[in-house]
Amino acid sequence: MSNIIKTKQLGLAAFLDINNCQLVGFESDYFIYETSSEETLRDWEIKYMNSCCARHDAAILRLRKFKK
């Protein structure tokens, strides 16, 4: 059984990519992924926010301010 996850969040989309979710489309600023897991969008958001990936993304955004 597959599950469709739609998100506008670039960081979350990258997280889905590295967690073996299949990008199946992009429309109206939404990345559309198919996953074989039963996890909901909210489940994925929580996993992402608790991951080192989210901390990395936040650090990049913070450091980007120095370049302006």
C-alpha positions as CSV (number, residue, x, y, z in Angstrom):
1,M,0.0,0.0,0.0
2,S,1.3,3.4,-0.9
3,N,0.8,6.8,0.8
4,I,0.9,10.2,-0.9
5,I,2.6,13.1,0.9
6,K,2.4,16.7,-0.4
7,T,4.6,19.5,1.0
8,K,5.8,23.0,0.1
9,Q,8.7,22.7,2.6
10,L,12.0,22.3,0.8
11,G,13.8,20.9,3.8
12,L,11.1,18.3,4.4
13,A,11.1,17.4,0.7
14,A,14.8,16.7,0.9
15,F,14.3,14.7,4.1
16,L,11.6,12.6,2.3
17,D,14.1,12.1,-0.6
18,I,16.9,10.7,1.7
19,N,14.4,8.5,3.4
20,N,13.6,6.6,0.2
21,C,10.3,8.3,-0.7
22,Q,9.6,8.6,-4.4
23,L,9.1,12.1,-5.9
24,V,6.2,11.6,-8.2
25,G,5.3,15.2,-9.1
26,F,5.5,18.9,-8.5
27,E,2.6,21.2,-8.9
28,S,1.5,24.6,-7.5
29,D,4.7,24.8,-5.3
30,Y,4.0,21.3,-3.8
31,F,6.4,18.4,-3.9
32,I,4.4,15.2,-4.2
33,Y,5.9,12.0,-2.8
34,E,4.8,8.4,-2.7
35,T,5.9,6.3,0.2
36,S,5.3,2.7,1.2
37,S,4.9,3.6,4.8
38,E,1.7,4.4,6.6
39,E,3.1,7.6,8.1
40,T,1.1,10.8,7.6
41,L,2.5,14.2,6.6
42,R,2.4,15.2,10.3
43,D,4.5,12.0,11.2
44,W,7.1,13.0,8.6
45,E,7.2,16.6,9.8
46,I,7.9,15.4,13.3
47,K,10.6,13.0,12.2
48,Y,12.2,15.8,10.2
49,M,12.1,18.3,13.0
50,N,13.7,15.8,15.4
51,S,16.5,15.0,12.9
52,C,19.9,16.4,12.4
53,C,18.7,17.5,8.9
54,A,16.4,20.2,10.4
55,R,19.2,21.4,12.7
56,H,21.5,21.6,9.6
57,D,18.9,23.5,7.6
58,A,18.4,26.0,10.4
59,A,22.2,26.5,10.7
60,I,22.5,27.1,7.0
61,L,19.8,29.8,7.1
62,R,21.4,31.4,10.2
63,L,24.8,31.5,8.5
64,R,23.4,32.8,5.2
65,K,22.7,36.1,7.0
66,F,26.4,36.8,7.2
67,K,26.6,36.8,3.4
68,K,24.3,39.7,3.0
